[in-house]
Amino acid sequence: MTTSSVRRLAPDHTVLEGRAEVAAHLARSHDLHGRPGTPATATTAWLRRVLDVAPPASVWAVHVRQGQDEAAVVVVDRVHDSGRVSELLAGGGGYAASFPATSPEVADRLGVVLAEEARRRGSELHLAELPDDPRVHALAAGAGARLLDLAPVPFVLRPQDGAPLVSGGMRKNLRKTHNRIVHDGVHLEFEFSDDAATFEATLPDLEAAYRDRDAAHGLVCALDTPSGRDTWRHRLAALGDLGRRELAVLRLDGDLAAYVVGVRDGARYGVFEGRFVTRWARYSPGRLLEHEVLVRAFAEHGAELLDWMTGVAPETLLAVTGSERRLVLRGW
């Protein structure tokens, strides 16, 4: 297989192989991949950043035109125990993925071409974290693939005027935590910033907190490998490229005790990532900061909905109003 190539299967059907050709496609099709409603984790900014850390020859894309409609998908081949698998470059790590298609009809045609190319490469399609919408169902139909449910993503809707944001039991727990902090004479400080320089200066502390929580739970940390660390940093940088990233930090006695990386998106606010430092667990810093983020999202950003962006367990959250369905497309 060549490192980089473009193959036209028909006048309006193109397969692009390799990092250079996919990058050129993203530059040409910026408006298509940045259509309104595209989740932050599937935008051109996200794809470009993740593309930089993907193996150069493993990335490919399909672009289809059908009359005035067009659709495209960017995938990356990975080798698992079960064999070669083609996954979406969008999303990853449980975050929302998507692909641009201006109609279900062109999405169906995209599925046909995508499946043919996957078979040629001897690869299984495994396109995860897709929304439950007509374009996705059309893509699956064209590819002759199955759609299976993944863990849904919980969300909180803006409370009606006067309604409490969290339950009475949770409010009681938050008061107890604040009282404990006051009793122990610990200085508490919340910081919120969308400044790129501030984010870069705080990044080493975020990385230390990320590693700390995995170590405390005896988990293998994604940041322990160069590729895992690069991917984490590039994803965070992509949110900065979009201009939607907000960093929330809770400091106790001047030290970072918890952080949340948020994503502002009009009426929607996403919690991209949050961690707390184990040695401050007595003061539930993650809970305190999560509550402040909730309050700020609705009161200051004017959000109508806040979600956790991944399929986290609802019972671990401060509040849940409902959940959003996510799908995985699987097929040869």
HUFEN-V83048 format. One line per field, one symbol per residue. ss: DSSP state (h for helix, s for strand, l for the rest). phi: phi as a letter, one per 20 degrees, with the letter a starting at -180 (. if undefined). burial: 1 if it has 9 or more other C-alpha atoms within 8 Angstrom, else 0. A space follows every 50 residues. Layout:
ss=???
phi=???
burial=???
//
This chain:
ss=llllssssssllssssslhhhhhhhhhhlhhhhllllllhhhlhhhhhhh hllllhhhssssssssllssssssssssssllsssssslllsllslllll sllhhhhhhhhhhhhhhhhhhllssssssssllhhhhhhhhhhllssssl llsssssllllllllllhhhhhhhhhhhhhhhhllllssssssllhhhhh hhhhhhhhhhhhhhhhlllllhhhlhhhhhhhhhhhhhhhhhllssssss ssllsssssssssssllssssssssslhhhhhhlhhhhhhhhhhhhhhhl llllsssllllllhhhlllllssslssssssl
phi=.ffbaccefbgdccddcnffffffffffdgfffdggnffgecfgffffff gfdeggeeebbcccdbmeebbbbdccecddgepfcddfffmnmnegdabe beaffffffgffffffffffemcefbddmefebgffffgfffemdeddfd gfefbcegffgnfffcfffffffffffffffffemeedbdccbdefffff feggfffffgffffffemefefefdgfffffgffffffffgfmdecddcd ddlnefdabcddcebmfdcdefabbcegfdggdlfffffgfffgffgeed emfdbccemceffgfedfbbeabdfcccecre
burial=00011101000111111110111011000100110001111111111111 10110111111111100011111111110000011111111101111111 11110111111111100110001111111111001111111111101001 01111101000000000001100100110111000111011011000110 00000100111111100000001000011111011011110101111111 11000111111111000111110111100110111111111011111100 00111111111100000111001011111111
//
